[in-house]
Amino acid sequence: MSKHLGVVEDDANIRNIVSAYLKKEGYQVTLLENAEDAWELWETQPPDMWILDIMLPGMDGYEFCKKIRNESDVPIIIISAKDDEIDKILGLELGGDDYLTKPFSPRELLARVKRVFKRVHPKAESLDSPDGRLKVDDLLIYENERRIFWKGEEQEVTTKEYDMILLLAENRNRAFSREELLVKIWGENYFGSDRAVDDLVKRIRKKLTGILIETVWGFGYRLRSDED
């Protein structure tokens, strides 16, 4: 499935040019003139990445970026006519993954989109095949069938074990905090201890002996992979 990008830009000419280049590359694109409409999109059909102008009518891009970061790590590329170093630093500190100064080449923006996706969602040999196959090193997941294979042997896993393995495999080499894992695996209404995360990882490690789920001390866990 192609990635969905939300382009938040009040200049119609820039919106249309950016959209044309992204669509030509196979991305789904939703164009928005202001942050308020973008927030509505976030609540109904959240994009896989935001391309966000800073100077917007109403809520500005900085505030929108801050609101998104309170809820998600979805990639954000900031585009702005502000080229002062302090503006770039502010944009990145508020959670932007990249900052591009206007005027810019649409080809450069496209290159940065690809680079950010590659960094945030490292290549996990995920295949858009009919069987929904995801392979990371010796781990093989058939998403449509919710089946896990480790070193060629099918493993019996619980629902939460499967959900944890899939999340880490889809985001290999990315560190998740315990709190983030609690929300993603148990849901926002879970009020138990984050020890549940440690116990779940312990069970997965026992079943999938040798799987490289690394402990990020004082933070959480990540699935390490050295594949290109």
mmCIF file of the C-alpha atoms, coordinates in Angstrom:
data_MODEL
# 
_entry.id   MODEL 
# 
loop_
_atom_site.group_PDB 
_atom_site.id 
_atom_site.type_symbol 
_atom_site.label_atom_id 
_atom_site.label_alt_id 
_atom_site.label_comp_id 
_atom_site.label_asym_id 
_atom_site.label_entity_id 
_atom_site.label_seq_id 
_atom_site.pdbx_PDB_ins_code 
_atom_site.Cartn_x 
_atom_site.Cartn_y 
_atom_site.Cartn_z 
_atom_site.occupancy 
_atom_site.B_iso_or_equiv 
_atom_site.pdbx_formal_charge 
_atom_site.auth_seq_id 
_atom_site.auth_comp_id 
_atom_site.auth_asym_id 
_atom_site.auth_atom_id 
_atom_site.pdbx_PDB_model_num 
ATOM 1   C CA . MET A 1 1   ? 0.000   0.000   0.000  1.00 0.00 ? 1   MET A CA 1 
ATOM 2   C CA . SER A 1 2   ? 1.404   3.417   -0.936 1.00 0.00 ? 2   SER A CA 1 
ATOM 3   C CA . LYS A 1 3   ? 2.241   5.916   1.782  1.00 0.00 ? 3   LYS A CA 1 
ATOM 4   C CA . HIS A 1 4   ? -0.252  8.686   2.551  1.00 0.00 ? 4   HIS A CA 1 
ATOM 5   C CA . LEU A 1 5   ? 1.204   12.203  2.879  1.00 0.00 ? 5   LEU A CA 1 
ATOM 6   C CA . GLY A 1 6   ? -0.556  15.254  4.262  1.00 0.00 ? 6   GLY A CA 1 
ATOM 7   C CA . VAL A 1 7   ? 0.668   18.528  2.709  1.00 0.00 ? 7   VAL A CA 1 
ATOM 8   C CA . VAL A 1 8   ? -0.217  21.567  4.835  1.00 0.00 ? 8   VAL A CA 1 
ATOM 9   C CA . GLU A 1 9   ? 0.553   24.710  2.829  1.00 0.00 ? 9   GLU A CA 1 
ATOM 10  C CA . ASP A 1 10  ? -1.489  27.895  2.282  1.00 0.00 ? 10  ASP A CA 1 
ATOM 11  C CA . ASP A 1 11  ? 0.176   28.695  -1.054 1.00 0.00 ? 11  ASP A CA 1 
ATOM 12  C CA . ALA A 1 12  ? -1.905  26.932  -3.723 1.00 0.00 ? 12  ALA A CA 1 
ATOM 13  C CA . ASN A 1 13  ? 0.908   26.978  -6.268 1.00 0.00 ? 13  ASN A CA 1 
ATOM 14  C CA . ILE A 1 14  ? 3.340   25.240  -3.928 1.00 0.00 ? 14  ILE A CA 1 
ATOM 15  C CA . ARG A 1 15  ? 0.653   22.752  -2.865 1.00 0.00 ? 15  ARG A CA 1 
ATOM 16  C CA . ASN A 1 16  ? -0.072  21.765  -6.448 1.00 0.00 ? 16  ASN A CA 1 
ATOM 17  C CA . ILE A 1 17  ? 3.578   21.444  -7.482 1.00 0.00 ? 17  ILE A CA 1 
ATOM 18  C CA . VAL A 1 18  ? 4.455   19.350  -4.431 1.00 0.00 ? 18  VAL A CA 1 
ATOM 19  C CA . SER A 1 19  ? 1.374   17.196  -4.972 1.00 0.00 ? 19  SER A CA 1 
ATOM 20  C CA . ALA A 1 20  ? 2.231   16.534  -8.617 1.00 0.00 ? 20  ALA A CA 1 
ATOM 21  C CA . TYR A 1 21  ? 5.752   15.347  -7.793 1.00 0.00 ? 21  TYR A CA 1 
ATOM 22  C CA . LEU A 1 22  ? 4.623   13.157  -4.894 1.00 0.00 ? 22  LEU A CA 1 
ATOM 23  C CA . LYS A 1 23  ? 1.782   11.554  -6.838 1.00 0.00 ? 23  LYS A CA 1 
ATOM 24  C CA . LYS A 1 24  ? 4.093   10.858  -9.775 1.00 0.00 ? 24  LYS A CA 1 
ATOM 25  C CA . GLU A 1 25  ? 6.265   8.918   -7.333 1.00 0.00 ? 25  GLU A CA 1 
ATOM 26  C CA . GLY A 1 26  ? 3.262   6.844   -6.240 1.00 0.00 ? 26  GLY A CA 1 
ATOM 27  C CA . TYR A 1 27  ? 2.341   8.511   -2.948 1.00 0.00 ? 27  TYR A CA 1 
ATOM 28  C CA . GLN A 1 28  ? -1.221  9.260   -1.865 1.00 0.00 ? 28  GLN A CA 1 
ATOM 29  C CA . VAL A 1 29  ? -1.546  12.978  -1.139 1.00 0.00 ? 29  VAL A CA 1 
ATOM 30  C CA . THR A 1 30  ? -4.058  15.061  0.798  1.00 0.00 ? 30  THR A CA 1 
ATOM 31  C CA . LEU A 1 31  ? -3.733  18.839  0.374  1.00 0.00 ? 31  LEU A CA 1 
ATOM 32  C CA . LEU A 1 32  ? -4.701  21.192  3.195  1.00 0.00 ? 32  LEU A CA 1 
ATOM 33  C CA . GLU A 1 33  ? -4.645  24.970  3.471  1.00 0.00 ? 33  GLU A CA 1 
ATOM 34  C CA . ASN A 1 34  ? -4.476  25.283  7.260  1.00 0.00 ? 34  ASN A CA 1 
ATOM 35  C CA . ALA A 1 35  ? -3.557  23.395  10.425 1.00 0.00 ? 35  ALA A CA 1 
ATOM 36  C CA . GLU A 1 36  ? -7.140  23.199  11.662 1.00 0.00 ? 36  GLU A CA 1 
ATOM 37  C CA . ASP A 1 37  ? -8.169  21.120  8.629  1.00 0.00 ? 37  ASP A CA 1 
ATOM 38  C CA . ALA A 1 38  ? -4.980  19.100  8.999  1.00 0.00 ? 38  ALA A CA 1 
ATOM 39  C CA . TRP A 1 39  ? -5.904  18.253  12.588 1.00 0.00 ? 39  TRP A CA 1 
ATOM 40  C CA . GLU A 1 40  ? -9.311  17.007  11.433 1.00 0.00 ? 40  GLU A CA 1 
ATOM 41  C CA . LEU A 1 41  ? -7.548  14.782  8.905  1.00 0.00 ? 41  LEU A CA 1 
ATOM 42  C CA . TRP A 1 42  ? -5.258  13.499  11.660 1.00 0.00 ? 42  TRP A CA 1 
ATOM 43  C CA . GLU A 1 43  ? -8.270  12.410  13.697 1.00 0.00 ? 43  GLU A CA 1 
ATOM 44  C CA . THR A 1 44  ? -10.028 10.677  10.794 1.00 0.00 ? 44  THR A CA 1 
ATOM 45  C CA . GLN A 1 45  ? -7.416  9.483   8.291  1.00 0.00 ? 45  GLN A CA 1 
ATOM 46  C CA . PRO A 1 46  ? -3.930  10.100  9.718  1.00 0.00 ? 46  PRO A CA 1 
ATOM 47  C CA . PRO A 1 47  ? -1.171  10.414  7.080  1.00 0.00 ? 47  PRO A CA 1 
ATOM 48  C CA . ASP A 1 48  ? 2.080   8.451   7.217  1.00 0.00 ? 48  ASP A CA 1 
ATOM 49  C CA . MET A 1 49  ? 3.985   11.734  6.939  1.00 0.00 ? 49  MET A CA 1 
ATOM 50  C CA . TRP A 1 50  ? 3.304   15.474  7.174  1.00 0.00 ? 50  TRP A CA 1 
ATOM 51  C CA . ILE A 1 51  ? 4.857   18.116  4.923  1.00 0.00 ? 51  ILE A CA 1 
ATOM 52  C CA . LEU A 1 52  ? 4.204   21.197  6.970  1.00 0.00 ? 52  LEU A CA 1 
ATOM 53  C CA . ASP A 1 53  ? 4.531   24.923  6.275  1.00 0.00 ? 53  ASP A CA 1 
ATOM 54  C CA . ILE A 1 54  ? 5.240   27.107  9.309  1.00 0.00 ? 54  ILE A CA 1 
ATOM 55  C CA . MET A 1 55  ? 3.526   30.341  8.275  1.00 0.00 ? 55  MET A CA 1 
ATOM 56  C CA . LEU A 1 56  ? -0.120  29.303  8.231  1.00 0.00 ? 56  LEU A CA 1 
ATOM 57  C CA . PRO A 1 57  ? -3.332  31.241  8.925  1.00 0.00 ? 57  PRO A CA 1 
ATOM 58  C CA . GLY A 1 58  ? -4.753  30.492  12.359 1.00 0.00 ? 58  GLY A CA 1 
ATOM 59  C CA . MET A 1 59  ? -2.739  27.793  14.123 1.00 0.00 ? 59  MET A CA 1 
ATOM 60  C CA . ASP A 1 60  ? 0.838   28.016  12.862 1.00 0.00 ? 60  ASP A CA 1 
ATOM 61  C CA . GLY A 1 61  ? 3.024   25.088  11.884 1.00 0.00 ? 61  GLY A CA 1 
ATOM 62  C CA . TYR A 1 62  ? 5.015   25.128  15.126 1.00 0.00 ? 62  TYR A CA 1 
ATOM 63  C CA . GLU A 1 63  ? 1.869   24.678  17.218 1.00 0.00 ? 63  GLU A CA 1 
ATOM 64  C CA . PHE A 1 64  ? 0.547   21.965  14.914 1.00 0.00 ? 64  PHE A CA 1 
ATOM 65  C CA . CYS A 1 65  ? 3.867   20.123  15.062 1.00 0.00 ? 65  CYS A CA 1 
ATOM 66  C CA . LYS A 1 66  ? 3.791   20.294  18.861 1.00 0.00 ? 66  LYS A CA 1 
ATOM 67  C CA . LYS A 1 67  ? 0.230   18.915  18.979 1.00 0.00 ? 67  LYS A CA 1 
ATOM 68  C CA . ILE A 1 68  ? 1.115   16.031  16.682 1.00 0.00 ? 68  ILE A CA 1 
ATOM 69  C CA . ARG A 1 69  ? 4.201   15.198  18.726 1.00 0.00 ? 69  ARG A CA 1 
ATOM 70  C CA . ASN A 1 70  ? 2.062   14.935  21.846 1.00 0.00 ? 70  ASN A CA 1 
ATOM 71  C CA . GLU A 1 71  ? 0.309   12.008  20.178 1.00 0.00 ? 71  GLU A CA 1 
ATOM 72  C CA . SER A 1 72  ? 2.631   10.401  17.646 1.00 0.00 ? 72  SER A CA 1 
ATOM 73  C CA . ASP A 1 73  ? 6.115   10.025  16.157 1.00 0.00 ? 73  ASP A CA 1 
ATOM 74  C CA . VAL A 1 74  ? 4.751   10.290  12.598 1.00 0.00 ? 74  VAL A CA 1 
ATOM 75  C CA . PRO A 1 75  ? 7.435   11.884  10.364 1.00 0.00 ? 75  PRO A CA 1 
ATOM 76  C CA . ILE A 1 76  ? 7.180   15.647  9.802  1.00 0.00 ? 76  ILE A CA 1 
ATOM 77  C CA . ILE A 1 77  ? 9.127   17.614  7.187  1.00 0.00 ? 77  ILE A CA 1 
ATOM 78  C CA . ILE A 1 78  ? 8.913   21.352  7.767  1.00 0.00 ? 78  ILE A CA 1 
ATOM 79  C CA . ILE A 1 79  ? 9.018   23.719  4.799  1.00 0.00 ? 79  ILE A CA 1 
ATOM 80  C CA . SER A 1 80  ? 9.379   27.409  5.548  1.00 0.00 ? 80  SER A CA 1 
ATOM 81  C CA . ALA A 1 81  ? 10.474  30.755  4.187  1.00 0.00 ? 81  ALA A CA 1 
ATOM 82  C CA . LYS A 1 82  ? 12.152  31.308  7.560  1.00 0.00 ? 82  LYS A CA 1 
ATOM 83  C CA . ASP A 1 83  ? 15.810  30.500  7.015  1.00 0.00 ? 83  ASP A CA 1 
ATOM 84  C CA . ASP A 1 84  ? 17.308  31.779  10.275 1.00 0.00 ? 84  ASP A CA 1 
ATOM 85  C CA . GLU A 1 85  ? 19.159  29.144  12.260 1.00 0.00 ? 85  GLU A CA 1 
ATOM 86  C CA . ILE A 1 86  ? 16.974  29.743  15.317 1.00 0.00 ? 86  ILE A CA 1 
ATOM 87  C CA . ASP A 1 87  ? 13.839  28.936  13.281 1.00 0.00 ? 87  ASP A CA 1 
ATOM 88  C CA . LYS A 1 88  ? 15.351  25.673  12.051 1.00 0.00 ? 88  LYS A CA 1 
ATOM 89  C CA . ILE A 1 89  ? 16.438  24.722  15.552 1.00 0.00 ? 89  ILE A CA 1 
ATOM 90  C CA . LEU A 1 90  ? 12.972  25.480  16.922 1.00 0.00 ? 90  LEU A CA 1 
ATOM 91  C CA . GLY A 1 91  ? 11.298  23.420  14.220 1.00 0.00 ? 91  GLY A CA 1 
ATOM 92  C CA . LEU A 1 92  ? 13.543  20.434  14.876 1.00 0.00 ? 92  LEU A CA 1 
ATOM 93  C CA . GLU A 1 93  ? 13.266  20.757  18.657 1.00 0.00 ? 93  GLU A CA 1 
ATOM 94  C CA . LEU A 1 94  ? 9.469   20.723  18.397 1.00 0.00 ? 94  LEU A CA 1 
ATOM 95  C CA . GLY A 1 95  ? 9.684   17.395  16.606 1.00 0.00 ? 95  GLY A CA 1 
ATOM 96  C CA . GLY A 1 96  ? 10.348  18.067  12.932 1.00 0.00 ? 96  GLY A CA 1 
ATOM 97  C CA . ASP A 1 97  ? 12.352  15.304  11.248 1.00 0.00 ? 97  ASP A CA 1 
ATOM 98  C CA . ASP A 1 98  ? 13.731  17.623  8.581  1.00 0.00 ? 98  ASP A CA 1 
ATOM 99  C CA . TYR A 1 99  ? 13.620  21.332  7.673  1.00 0.00 ? 99  TYR A CA 1 
ATOM 100 C CA . LEU A 1 100 ? 13.598  22.650  4.108  1.00 0.00 ? 100 LEU A CA 1 
ATOM 101 C CA . THR A 1 101 ? 13.865  26.360  3.326  1.00 0.00 ? 101 THR A CA 1 
ATOM 102 C CA . LYS A 1 102 ? 11.812  28.015  0.585  1.00 0.00 ? 102 LYS A CA 1 
ATOM 103 C CA . PRO A 1 103 ? 12.318  28.308  -2.300 1.00 0.00 ? 103 PRO A CA 1 
ATOM 104 C CA . PHE A 1 104 ? 13.184  24.661  -2.747 1.00 0.00 ? 104 PHE A CA 1 
ATOM 105 C CA . SER A 1 105 ? 13.382  22.153  -5.557 1.00 0.00 ? 105 SER A CA 1 
ATOM 106 C CA . PRO A 1 106 ? 10.484  19.662  -5.598 1.00 0.00 ? 106 PRO A CA 1 
ATOM 107 C CA . ARG A 1 107 ? 13.078  17.001  -6.421 1.00 0.00 ? 107 ARG A CA 1 
ATOM 108 C CA . GLU A 1 108 ? 14.978  17.856  -3.255 1.00 0.00 ? 108 GLU A CA 1 
ATOM 109 C CA . LEU A 1 109 ? 11.777  17.608  -1.235 1.00 0.00 ? 109 LEU A CA 1 
ATOM 110 C CA . LEU A 1 110 ? 11.060  14.207  -2.793 1.00 0.00 ? 110 LEU A CA 1 
ATOM 111 C CA . ALA A 1 111 ? 14.575  13.029  -1.927 1.00 0.00 ? 111 ALA A CA 1 
ATOM 112 C CA . ARG A 1 112 ? 14.101  14.139  1.659  1.00 0.00 ? 112 ARG A CA 1 
ATOM 113 C CA . VAL A 1 113 ? 10.727  12.398  1.892  1.00 0.00 ? 113 VAL A CA 1 
ATOM 114 C CA . LYS A 1 114 ? 12.365  9.136   0.828  1.00 0.00 ? 114 LYS A CA 1 
ATOM 115 C CA . ARG A 1 115 ? 15.289  9.665   3.185  1.00 0.00 ? 115 ARG A CA 1 
ATOM 116 C CA . VAL A 1 116 ? 13.074  10.349  6.198  1.00 0.00 ? 116 VAL A CA 1 
ATOM 117 C CA . PHE A 1 117 ? 10.889  7.321   5.455  1.00 0.00 ? 117 PHE A CA 1 
ATOM 118 C CA . LYS A 1 118 ? 14.015  5.192   5.176  1.00 0.00 ? 118 LYS A CA 1 
ATOM 119 C CA . ARG A 1 119 ? 15.312  6.507   8.498  1.00 0.00 ? 119 ARG A CA 1 
ATOM 120 C CA . VAL A 1 120 ? 12.040  6.274   10.409 1.00 0.00 ? 120 VAL A CA 1 
ATOM 121 C CA . HIS A 1 121 ? 10.935  2.969   8.850  1.00 0.00 ? 121 HIS A CA 1 
ATOM 122 C CA . PRO A 1 122 ? 14.211  1.172   8.111  1.00 0.00 ? 122 PRO A CA 1 
ATOM 123 C CA . LYS A 1 123 ? 14.070  -1.352  5.327  1.00 0.00 ? 123 LYS A CA 1 
ATOM 124 C CA . ALA A 1 124 ? 12.807  -4.543  6.907  1.00 0.00 ? 124 ALA A CA 1 
ATOM 125 C CA . GLU A 1 125 ? 12.486  -6.491  3.682  1.00 0.00 ? 125 GLU A CA 1 
ATOM 126 C CA . SER A 1 126 ? 8.742   -5.914  3.969  1.00 0.00 ? 126 SER A CA 1 
ATOM 127 C CA . LEU A 1 127 ? 7.063   -7.148  0.825  1.00 0.00 ? 127 LEU A CA 1 
ATOM 128 C CA . ASP A 1 128 ? 3.745   -5.867  -0.441 1.00 0.00 ? 128 ASP A CA 1 
ATOM 129 C CA . SER A 1 129 ? 2.921   -9.420  -1.442 1.00 0.00 ? 129 SER A CA 1 
ATOM 130 C CA . PRO A 1 130 ? -0.536  -11.002 -1.398 1.00 0.00 ? 130 PRO A CA 1 
ATOM 131 C CA . ASP A 1 131 ? 0.381   -12.968 1.731  1.00 0.00 ? 131 ASP A CA 1 
ATOM 132 C CA . GLY A 1 132 ? 1.463   -9.844  3.639  1.00 0.00 ? 132 GLY A CA 1 
ATOM 133 C CA . ARG A 1 133 ? 4.955   -11.189 4.322  1.00 0.00 ? 133 ARG A CA 1 
ATOM 134 C CA . LEU A 1 134 ? 7.391   -9.315  6.564  1.00 0.00 ? 134 LEU A CA 1 
ATOM 135 C CA . LYS A 1 135 ? 10.916  -10.680 6.982  1.00 0.00 ? 135 LYS A CA 1 
ATOM 136 C CA . VAL A 1 136 ? 13.645  -9.395  9.307  1.00 0.00 ? 136 VAL A CA 1 
ATOM 137 C CA . ASP A 1 137 ? 16.721  -11.612 9.547  1.00 0.00 ? 137 ASP A CA 1 
ATOM 138 C CA . ASP A 1 138 ? 15.507  -15.038 10.806 1.00 0.00 ? 138 ASP A CA 1 
ATOM 139 C CA . LEU A 1 139 ? 12.059  -13.705 11.660 1.00 0.00 ? 139 LEU A CA 1 
ATOM 140 C CA . LEU A 1 140 ? 9.219   -14.198 9.183  1.00 0.00 ? 140 LEU A CA 1 
ATOM 141 C CA . ILE A 1 141 ? 5.697   -12.875 9.763  1.00 0.00 ? 141 ILE A CA 1 
ATOM 142 C CA . TYR A 1 142 ? 2.619   -13.593 7.656  1.00 0.00 ? 142 TYR A CA 1 
ATOM 143 C CA . GLU A 1 143 ? 0.439   -10.654 8.653  1.00 0.00 ? 143 GLU A CA 1 
ATOM 144 C CA . ASN A 1 144 ? -2.769  -11.769 6.936  1.00 0.00 ? 144 ASN A CA 1 
ATOM 145 C CA . GLU A 1 145 ? -2.609  -15.099 8.758  1.00 0.00 ? 145 GLU A CA 1 
ATOM 146 C CA . ARG A 1 146 ? -1.041  -13.773 11.985 1.00 0.00 ? 146 ARG A CA 1 
ATOM 147 C CA . ARG A 1 147 ? 1.616   -16.480 11.847 1.00 0.00 ? 147 ARG A CA 1 
ATOM 148 C CA . ILE A 1 148 ? 5.164   -16.205 13.198 1.00 0.00 ? 148 ILE A CA 1 
ATOM 149 C CA . PHE A 1 149 ? 8.155   -18.221 11.967 1.00 0.00 ? 149 PHE A CA 1 
ATOM 150 C CA . TRP A 1 150 ? 11.537  -18.119 13.697 1.00 0.00 ? 150 TRP A CA 1 
ATOM 151 C CA . LYS A 1 151 ? 14.495  -19.746 11.953 1.00 0.00 ? 151 LYS A CA 1 
ATOM 152 C CA . GLY A 1 152 ? 12.096  -21.626 9.713  1.00 0.00 ? 152 GLY A CA 1 
ATOM 153 C CA . GLU A 1 153 ? 9.940   -23.030 12.537 1.00 0.00 ? 153 GLU A CA 1 
ATOM 154 C CA . GLU A 1 154 ? 6.407   -21.806 13.209 1.00 0.00 ? 154 GLU A CA 1 
ATOM 155 C CA . GLN A 1 155 ? 5.948   -20.483 16.742 1.00 0.00 ? 155 GLN A CA 1 
ATOM 156 C CA . GLU A 1 156 ? 2.850   -20.500 18.908 1.00 0.00 ? 156 GLU A CA 1 
ATOM 157 C CA . VAL A 1 157 ? 2.410   -16.975 20.265 1.00 0.00 ? 157 VAL A CA 1 
ATOM 158 C CA . THR A 1 158 ? -0.298  -15.116 22.155 1.00 0.00 ? 158 THR A CA 1 
ATOM 159 C CA . THR A 1 159 ? -2.114  -12.106 20.730 1.00 0.00 ? 159 THR A CA 1 
ATOM 160 C CA . LYS A 1 160 ? 0.027   -9.604  22.628 1.00 0.00 ? 160 LYS A CA 1 
ATOM 161 C CA . GLU A 1 161 ? 3.238   -11.476 21.799 1.00 0.00 ? 161 GLU A CA 1 
ATOM 162 C CA . TYR A 1 162 ? 2.287   -11.317 18.127 1.00 0.00 ? 162 TYR A CA 1 
ATOM 163 C CA . ASP A 1 163 ? 1.398   -7.616  18.339 1.00 0.00 ? 163 ASP A CA 1 
ATOM 164 C CA . MET A 1 164 ? 4.703   -6.799  20.044 1.00 0.00 ? 164 MET A CA 1 
ATOM 165 C CA . ILE A 1 165 ? 6.780   -8.806  17.553 1.00 0.00 ? 165 ILE A CA 1 
ATOM 166 C CA . LEU A 1 166 ? 4.995   -7.230  14.580 1.00 0.00 ? 166 LEU A CA 1 
ATOM 167 C CA . LEU A 1 167 ? 5.398   -3.684  15.928 1.00 0.00 ? 167 LEU A CA 1 
ATOM 168 C CA . LEU A 1 168 ? 9.117   -4.127  16.550 1.00 0.00 ? 168 LEU A CA 1 
ATOM 169 C CA . ALA A 1 169 ? 9.651   -5.866  13.192 1.00 0.00 ? 169 ALA A CA 1 
ATOM 170 C CA . GLU A 1 170 ? 7.864   -3.090  11.278 1.00 0.00 ? 170 GLU A CA 1 
ATOM 171 C CA . ASN A 1 171 ? 10.122  -0.549  13.007 1.00 0.00 ? 171 ASN A CA 1 
ATOM 172 C CA . ARG A 1 172 ? 13.394  -2.413  13.308 1.00 0.00 ? 172 ARG A CA 1 
ATOM 173 C CA . ASN A 1 173 ? 16.264  -0.569  15.020 1.00 0.00 ? 173 ASN A CA 1 
ATOM 174 C CA . ARG A 1 174 ? 13.833  1.990   16.444 1.00 0.00 ? 174 ARG A CA 1 
ATOM 175 C CA . ALA A 1 175 ? 13.735  2.231   20.234 1.00 0.00 ? 175 ALA A CA 1 
ATOM 176 C CA . PHE A 1 176 ? 10.289  2.288   21.855 1.00 0.00 ? 176 PHE A CA 1 
ATOM 177 C CA . SER A 1 177 ? 9.781   3.481   25.414 1.00 0.00 ? 177 SER A CA 1 
ATOM 178 C CA . ARG A 1 178 ? 7.930   1.207   27.834 1.00 0.00 ? 178 ARG A CA 1 
ATOM 179 C CA . GLU A 1 179 ? 5.145   3.772   28.064 1.00 0.00 ? 179 GLU A CA 1 
ATOM 180 C CA . GLU A 1 180 ? 4.772   3.876   24.275 1.00 0.00 ? 180 GLU A CA 1 
ATOM 181 C CA . LEU A 1 181 ? 4.670   0.080   24.088 1.00 0.00 ? 181 LEU A CA 1 
ATOM 182 C CA . LEU A 1 182 ? 1.999   -0.020  26.786 1.00 0.00 ? 182 LEU A CA 1 
ATOM 183 C CA . VAL A 1 183 ? -0.231  2.286   24.753 1.00 0.00 ? 183 VAL A CA 1 
ATOM 184 C CA . LYS A 1 184 ? 0.381   0.528   21.439 1.00 0.00 ? 184 LYS A CA 1 
ATOM 185 C CA . ILE A 1 185 ? -0.012  -3.047  22.737 1.00 0.00 ? 185 ILE A CA 1 
ATOM 186 C CA . TRP A 1 186 ? -2.388  -2.729  25.692 1.00 0.00 ? 186 TRP A CA 1 
ATOM 187 C CA . GLY A 1 187 ? -4.270  0.438   24.705 1.00 0.00 ? 187 GLY A CA 1 
ATOM 188 C CA . GLU A 1 188 ? -4.636  3.893   26.206 1.00 0.00 ? 188 GLU A CA 1 
ATOM 189 C CA . ASN A 1 189 ? -7.029  2.693   28.914 1.00 0.00 ? 189 ASN A CA 1 
ATOM 190 C CA . TYR A 1 190 ? -4.542  0.267   30.461 1.00 0.00 ? 190 TYR A CA 1 
ATOM 191 C CA . PHE A 1 191 ? -3.608  1.340   33.982 1.00 0.00 ? 191 PHE A CA 1 
ATOM 192 C CA . GLY A 1 192 ? -1.252  -1.463  35.016 1.00 0.00 ? 192 GLY A CA 1 
ATOM 193 C CA . SER A 1 193 ? 2.495   -1.316  35.590 1.00 0.00 ? 193 SER A CA 1 
ATOM 194 C CA . ASP A 1 194 ? 4.977   -1.034  32.746 1.00 0.00 ? 194 ASP A CA 1 
ATOM 195 C CA . ARG A 1 195 ? 6.451   -4.261  34.123 1.00 0.00 ? 195 ARG A CA 1 
ATOM 196 C CA . ALA A 1 196 ? 3.917   -5.903  31.814 1.00 0.00 ? 196 ALA A CA 1 
ATOM 197 C CA . VAL A 1 197 ? 6.147   -4.835  28.925 1.00 0.00 ? 197 VAL A CA 1 
ATOM 198 C CA . ASP A 1 198 ? 9.221   -6.445  30.512 1.00 0.00 ? 198 ASP A CA 1 
ATOM 199 C CA . ASP A 1 199 ? 7.329   -9.676  31.163 1.00 0.00 ? 199 ASP A CA 1 
ATOM 200 C CA . LEU A 1 200 ? 6.048   -9.792  27.568 1.00 0.00 ? 200 LEU A CA 1 
ATOM 201 C CA . VAL A 1 201 ? 9.540   -9.264  26.131 1.00 0.00 ? 201 VAL A CA 1 
ATOM 202 C CA . LYS A 1 202 ? 10.885  -11.968 28.433 1.00 0.00 ? 202 LYS A CA 1 
ATOM 203 C CA . ARG A 1 203 ? 8.324   -14.462 27.115 1.00 0.00 ? 203 ARG A CA 1 
ATOM 204 C CA . ILE A 1 204 ? 9.096   -13.561 23.493 1.00 0.00 ? 204 ILE A CA 1 
ATOM 205 C CA . ARG A 1 205 ? 12.839  -13.986 24.059 1.00 0.00 ? 205 ARG A CA 1 
ATOM 206 C CA . LYS A 1 206 ? 12.203  -17.400 25.604 1.00 0.00 ? 206 LYS A CA 1 
ATOM 207 C CA . LYS A 1 207 ? 10.096  -18.582 22.651 1.00 0.00 ? 207 LYS A CA 1 
ATOM 208 C CA . LEU A 1 208 ? 12.246  -17.017 19.907 1.00 0.00 ? 208 LEU A CA 1 
ATOM 209 C CA . THR A 1 209 ? 15.651  -17.916 21.298 1.00 0.00 ? 209 THR A CA 1 
ATOM 210 C CA . GLY A 1 210 ? 18.312  -15.546 20.005 1.00 0.00 ? 210 GLY A CA 1 
ATOM 211 C CA . ILE A 1 211 ? 15.990  -12.845 18.689 1.00 0.00 ? 211 ILE A CA 1 
ATOM 212 C CA . LEU A 1 212 ? 17.754  -9.486  18.984 1.00 0.00 ? 212 LEU A CA 1 
ATOM 213 C CA . ILE A 1 213 ? 15.230  -7.592  21.071 1.00 0.00 ? 213 ILE A CA 1 
ATOM 214 C CA . GLU A 1 214 ? 17.615  -5.279  22.861 1.00 0.00 ? 214 GLU A CA 1 
ATOM 215 C CA . THR A 1 215 ? 16.995  -3.535  26.142 1.00 0.00 ? 215 THR A CA 1 
ATOM 216 C CA . VAL A 1 216 ? 17.544  0.217   25.931 1.00 0.00 ? 216 VAL A CA 1 
ATOM 217 C CA . TRP A 1 217 ? 18.445  0.787   29.548 1.00 0.00 ? 217 TRP A CA 1 
ATOM 218 C CA . GLY A 1 218 ? 16.222  3.245   31.367 1.00 0.00 ? 218 GLY A CA 1 
ATOM 219 C CA . PHE A 1 219 ? 13.976  3.587   28.325 1.00 0.00 ? 219 PHE A CA 1 
ATOM 220 C CA . GLY A 1 220 ? 12.554  0.520   26.589 1.00 0.00 ? 220 GLY A CA 1 
ATOM 221 C CA . TYR A 1 221 ? 13.277  -1.921  23.754 1.00 0.00 ? 221 TYR A CA 1 
ATOM 222 C CA . ARG A 1 222 ? 14.177  -2.228  20.090 1.00 0.00 ? 222 ARG A CA 1 
ATOM 223 C CA . LEU A 1 223 ? 14.542  -5.052  17.562 1.00 0.00 ? 223 LEU A CA 1 
ATOM 224 C CA . ARG A 1 224 ? 18.052  -4.810  16.172 1.00 0.00 ? 224 ARG A CA 1 
ATOM 225 C CA . SER A 1 225 ? 18.893  -5.802  12.634 1.00 0.00 ? 225 SER A CA 1 
ATOM 226 C CA . ASP A 1 226 ? 22.101  -5.216  10.684 1.00 0.00 ? 226 ASP A CA 1 
ATOM 227 C CA . GLU A 1 227 ? 20.574  -6.023  7.291  1.00 0.00 ? 227 GLU A CA 1 
ATOM 228 C CA . ASP A 1 228 ? 20.806  -3.268  4.669  1.00 0.00 ? 228 ASP A CA 1 
# 
